[in-house]
Amino acid sequence: MPLGYEIFSGNTTDVTTVEEIVSGMERRFGKANRVWVMDRGMVSAENLAWLNQTGRRYVIGTPKAQLRRFAKEIADTTDWRHIREDVEVKICRGPEGQETFLLCRSAARVDKERAMHARFAERIEERLQALDVSSAAKSGSTVVSSSVRSDASYSAIAAPLGASRSPSPTMNRRSRD
């Protein structure tokens, strides 16, 4: 298996290097029936179009923002296959039907996402409390707290293994009387 590397200036973004890397590897090692594997930092409409137009096969990580396109498939509990103790995968067609997507989820990643979300919510809550206290002290008013559910798309995107562990994130909203 050929192995190669490229060194780029520190200010070069990954997404701009795909054609150069692929062409360079093929110049050095010849064209073959390769599958190009790239992380999500290399995804762009232009790169995908170029890979498709030139008949190259690829596996590329999809940016998290695009997971919303698959909220229905992620939430659907059918067709998930266990490939390791805490990892499940599901194969599905892209919305346009031309690409195949491999959706992956793991209990460890869900736990990490929940912890990140909880830390973020806690920091927001602390800052809101500090603002409320400061504002209330200046105006002489009282502070009232209420809890509301956050955007439901988080639950679909961060869907854990098994329906029993479905996250139910909440955000706190402050209002003054």
C-alpha positions as CSV (number, residue, x, y, z in Angstrom):
1,M,0.0,0.0,0.0
2,P,1.6,3.3,-1.0
3,L,2.0,5.8,1.7
4,G,2.8,9.5,1.1
5,Y,2.5,12.9,2.7
6,E,2.5,16.5,1.8
7,I,3.6,19.5,3.9
8,F,1.7,22.7,3.4
9,S,2.1,26.1,4.8
10,G,0.5,26.5,8.2
11,N,-2.2,28.9,6.8
12,T,-3.4,26.4,4.2
13,T,-6.9,25.0,4.9
14,D,-7.4,21.3,4.3
15,V,-10.3,21.8,2.0
16,T,-8.1,23.5,-0.6
17,T,-5.6,20.6,-0.8
18,V,-7.7,17.7,-2.0
19,E,-7.0,17.9,-5.7
20,E,-3.3,18.5,-5.1
21,I,-2.9,15.6,-2.7
22,V,-4.9,13.1,-4.9
23,S,-3.1,14.2,-8.1
24,G,0.3,14.0,-6.4
25,M,-0.3,10.5,-5.0
26,E,-1.4,9.3,-8.4
27,R,1.6,10.9,-10.1
28,R,4.0,9.1,-7.7
29,F,2.2,5.8,-7.4
30,G,0.0,5.6,-10.5
31,K,-3.7,5.5,-10.8
32,A,-5.4,2.6,-9.1
33,N,-8.8,1.6,-7.9
34,R,-8.3,3.5,-4.7
35,V,-10.8,4.6,-2.1
36,W,-9.7,8.0,-0.9
37,V,-10.4,8.5,2.9
38,M,-10.5,12.1,4.2
39,D,-11.7,13.8,7.3
40,R,-14.6,16.3,7.4
41,G,-12.2,19.2,7.1
42,M,-11.8,18.3,3.4
43,V,-15.4,18.4,2.4
44,S,-16.7,20.9,0.0
45,A,-19.2,20.8,-2.9
46,E,-16.3,21.5,-5.3
47,N,-14.2,18.6,-3.9
48,L,-17.1,16.2,-4.0
49,A,-17.9,17.2,-7.5
50,W,-14.3,16.8,-8.6
51,L,-14.0,13.4,-7.0
52,N,-17.3,12.3,-8.7
53,Q,-16.5,13.8,-12.1
54,T,-13.1,12.1,-12.2
55,G,-14.6,8.7,-11.2
56,R,-12.8,8.5,-7.9
57,R,-14.3,6.6,-5.0
58,Y,-14.1,8.1,-1.5
59,V,-15.1,8.0,2.1
60,I,-15.3,11.5,3.7
61,G,-16.4,12.5,7.1
62,T,-19.5,14.7,7.0
63,P,-19.5,18.0,8.9
64,K,-21.7,17.8,11.9
65,A,-23.9,20.6,10.5
66,Q,-25.0,18.2,7.7
67,L,-26.3,15.7,10.2
68,R,-29.6,17.6,10.3
69,R,-30.3,16.2,6.8
70,F,-30.3,12.7,8.4
71,A,-32.4,13.5,11.6
72,K,-35.1,11.1,10.5
73,E,-32.7,8.2,9.7
74,I,-30.8,8.8,13.0
75,A,-34.0,8.8,15.0
76,D,-35.4,5.7,13.3
77,T,-34.4,2.7,15.4
78,T,-34.5,0.2,12.5
79,D,-31.5,-1.0,10.4
80,W,-28.8,0.0,13.0
81,R,-26.1,-2.7,13.1
82,H,-23.9,-3.2,16.2
83,I,-20.3,-3.4,15.0
84,R,-18.6,-3.1,18.4
85,E,-19.7,-3.1,22.0
86,D,-20.7,0.6,21.9
87,V,-20.8,1.4,18.2
88,E,-23.7,1.2,15.8
89,V,-23.8,2.0,12.1
90,K,-26.5,2.4,9.5
91,I,-26.2,2.7,5.7
92,C,-28.6,5.0,4.0
93,R,-28.9,6.8,0.7
94,G,-28.3,10.5,0.5
95,P,-31.3,12.9,0.0
96,E,-30.5,13.1,-3.7
97,G,-30.0,9.3,-4.0
98,Q,-26.6,9.5,-5.6
99,E,-24.4,9.0,-2.5
100,T,-24.4,6.4,0.2
101,F,-23.9,7.5,3.7
102,L,-22.6,5.5,6.6
103,L,-24.1,6.9,9.8
104,C,-22.2,6.0,13.0
105,R,-23.0,6.5,16.6
106,S,-21.5,5.4,19.9
107,A,-22.5,5.5,23.5
108,A,-19.2,7.1,24.4
109,R,-19.7,10.0,21.9
110,V,-23.3,10.5,23.1
111,D,-22.0,10.8,26.7
112,K,-19.3,13.2,25.5
113,E,-21.9,15.4,23.7
114,R,-24.1,15.4,26.7
115,A,-21.3,16.4,29.0
116,M,-20.2,19.2,26.6
117,H,-23.9,20.4,26.4
118,A,-24.2,20.3,30.2
119,R,-21.0,22.3,30.6
120,F,-22.1,24.9,28.1
121,A,-25.5,25.2,29.7
122,E,-23.9,25.6,33.1
123,R,-21.6,28.4,31.9
124,I,-24.5,30.2,30.3
125,E,-26.6,29.8,33.5
126,E,-23.8,31.1,35.6
127,R,-23.4,34.2,33.4
128,L,-27.1,34.8,33.2
129,Q,-27.3,34.6,37.0
130,A,-24.4,37.1,37.4
131,L,-26.1,39.4,34.9
132,D,-29.5,39.1,36.6
133,V,-28.0,39.8,40.1
134,S,-26.1,42.8,38.8
135,S,-29.1,44.1,36.9
136,A,-31.5,43.5,39.8
137,A,-29.1,45.2,42.2
138,K,-29.0,48.3,39.9
139,S,-32.8,48.4,39.3
140,G,-34.1,47.0,42.6
141,S,-36.2,44.3,40.8
142,T,-36.4,40.6,41.5
143,V,-35.3,37.7,39.3
144,V,-37.6,34.8,38.3
145,S,-36.2,31.6,36.6
146,S,-38.0,29.2,34.4
147,S,-36.9,26.1,32.4
148,V,-37.8,25.5,28.8
149,R,-36.9,22.7,26.4
150,S,-34.2,23.4,23.9
151,D,-34.3,22.8,20.1
152,A,-35.5,19.3,19.4
153,S,-33.0,18.8,16.6
154,Y,-30.3,18.2,19.2
155,S,-32.1,15.1,20.4
156,A,-32.3,13.7,16.9
157,I,-28.7,14.4,16.1
158,A,-27.3,13.2,19.4
159,A,-29.5,10.1,19.4
160,P,-27.8,7.5,21.6
161,L,-27.7,3.8,21.3
162,G,-31.1,2.4,22.2
163,A,-34.2,4.5,22.7
164,S,-34.0,4.3,26.5
165,R,-31.0,6.7,26.6
166,S,-32.6,9.5,24.5
167,P,-31.3,12.9,25.6
168,S,-33.7,15.5,26.7
169,P,-31.6,18.7,26.9
170,T,-33.0,21.8,28.6
171,M,-31.9,25.4,28.6
172,N,-32.8,27.9,31.3
173,R,-34.3,31.2,30.4
174,R,-34.4,34.1,32.7
175,S,-37.0,36.8,32.9
176,R,-37.4,39.8,35.3
177,D,-40.6,40.8,37.1
